[in-house]
Amino acid sequence: MPLISCPECEKLINLQASACFRCGYKLTREDKEIFKSKPFDSKTKGYFVNHEQGRTAIGALRFFAWVSLVVGILGAISIWALYGTTEIPFRSISGTYSEVNPIGIAIGIAVFLQGAFLCSFFHVIAYIAENLGFLLKRFEDTVIDKNNG
């Protein structure tokens, strides 16, 4: 059920309620129409809680988490391949020999760690958002139960 903020006390109430359970403000048909026509109204500060948009946002956060990890891994591999070794010329039959470049290795490790950190960061934010959605749904159910009985 969509929640709106009460025009009087700004507490969250069910859109189907006839009055605010905190302050007793009677919701009129016009009040409800304002909230149905606009998800957010700056004059009354009313808004809906849309669970479908929340699930989409959580899915997007998880997608970006995995993308950041893959980009970090691929970036680290490409940096190691390009800058991980340094060719030093010298006079011999082959003409060069390779030496490990510690700066290239360090930058590759930093890129990988950045991808891993962003992956875990986005997953934590998605987990928090998911739990807030669950708590908000429980709050909506509680408000509905109080208004109905």
N, C-alpha and C positions, 0 to 999 in steps of 0.2 A: 504494500500500500504506500502511495506517495505521502511524504510528510511535507508540511509547510511550516513556516514560522508564523506564530500568532501576530496579527497586526498590532495588538495592544502590548503584550509582554515579550514578544519575540521568542518564546519557547516553541520547540517543535511539537506540532500536533498533527493528527491524521487529517487528511483532506476530507474524508467522509464524516468527520465529527461535526456535531451541530454546535458545539461550544468548546472553548479552551478549557482543559481540565485544571489549569492552574489559576487563571484569573477570571474565568467565567465569561469571557468575551464571546458573544454569539456570532458565529460565522454566518454571513448572509450569502445569498446566491451570487451576488455581485463579487464578493470576496473570493469565492471559489472559482468564478469565471476568470478573474484576473490571474489566478495561479494556473488555471488550465491553459490559458492562452500564452503565458510566458513562463519559461522555467525559472527565471529570476526577474524580479521587479525591484528596481532600486528604490522606489518610493516606499514600498511596504517591506522590503528586505525579505520577501518570501522566496522559497526555492523548493524544488523537488529533489528527492533523493532517488536517482535512477540506478538501479542495481545492474541493469544490462550494460550501461556505460562503464560502470565500475569493473565488471568482468572483462570488458574489452580493454580497459586501461591496464588491468593486472596482466592480461595476456601480452599486451604490448611491452610492458616492463620485462616480462620473462623473455620475450623475443629479443629485446635489446641486450639482455644479460648474456644470452648465448652468442649473439652476434659480436659483442665486445670480446668475449673469450676467444672466438674463432679468429677475429681480426688480430688480437694480441698474439696468438700462436703463429699465424701466418706472417705477421710483421716481424716477430722474433726470428723465425726461420729465414726470412729474406734478408734481414740485417746480418745474421750470422753467415749466410752464404756470400753476401756481397762484401762485408767488412770484417769478417771473423779472422781472416788471414791476410798477411801482407807479404807480397812477393818482393824479395830482396835480390837484386842482380849481383852476380859475381862471376868470375872467370872460371868456367869449367865446361864440361861437355854439354850439360843441359842449359846452362846460362843463368838459371835462377833457382832459388829455394824459397819455400814458404815458411813463414813464422807466424805464430798465433798473435793476433792483435787484441790485447786485453780491453781496449776501449770499445771495439766493435762487439766483443762478447758481453761487456757490461751494459752497453746500450740495448742489445738484444734481450738480455735478462730483464732490464727495466721495462721494455715494451711488453714482454710476456707478463710481468707482475702487474703492470697497469691493466692489462686485459683481464687478468684473474681478479684483481681488486674490483674493477667495474662490474664484472659478472656477479661477484658476491654482493656488491652494493645494490645492484638492481634486484637481485633475488630477495634481499632483506627488505627493501622498500615494497616489493610485491607482497611479501609475507605480512608485513605490517598493514598494508592496504586491505588484504584479504581478511585479516582478523578484525579490522575496523568495520568492514562491510558486514561481517558476521555479528559483531556487537550492535551495529546500527539496525540490522534486521531484527535482532532480539528486542531492541528498544522499540521499534515500530510495533512488534507484536504485543509488547507490554502496553503501549499507548492504546492500541486497538482494543485490548482486553479491558482496560480501565474505562474506555469510552462506551463499550458495549455492555458492561455489566458492573 
